[in-house]
Amino acid sequence: MEEYTILRQFADSWMLLLLFAFFIGIVIWVFRPGASKEYKDTANIPFRHQDKPATSEEARQ
């Protein structure tokens, strides 16, 4: 039972702080300056080749 209590206290304190810091880090990464260009490019992938599939030359770009 003592091991459970120790792990429970760790999860309630330090792990909570670690996961909160990880969450804040992800939010900062997503909203960092310059990220919007990358996200816009990724969002437009389905619309790049409407008429035909990409050729091997276009796929390298």
N, C-alpha and C positions, 0 to 999 in steps of 0.2 A: 504493500500500500504506500510505502514511503516513496518509492520510485515514481508512482503515479502522481503523487503530490508535487514532487520536484518538477516533473515534466509539465504538469498543469500550470504551475507558477511560471515556468519558462515561457510557455505558450501564451499566457495571459500578459506577460510584460515584454520581454525582449523580442519575441517573435512578432508580436503585434507592432512594435516599433520598426522592426526590419521590413515587414510587409508594407507598412505605411510609407516608409522611405522608398521602397521599390515602386509603389504606386505613383508617388510624386515624381520619381525619376522617369517613369514611362510618360506621364503627362508632360513633363518638360521636354522629353525627346520628341513627342508628337507635335508640339506647338513651337518648336525651335525655329528661329529665323532661317529661311531658305528651304524649309521642308515643303512648302506649298507647291513649288515647281515639281518636285519628285512625285507628290501625290496627284497633281493634275496629269502628269505624264502617265502614271499608272492607271488613273481613272479612264483615260482615253484609249487604252489598249483595245477594247472591243470595236472601236470605230476606225481603226487605222486602215483596214483593207476591206472595204465594203463590197467591191465588185469581184475580186478574185483573191485566192490565197497568196500569201507573200512568197516571192521567189527567193531562192537561196541568197541572192545578192542583197535583197531588201532585208532579209532576216538578220544579216550580219550587222546592220546599222543600228 
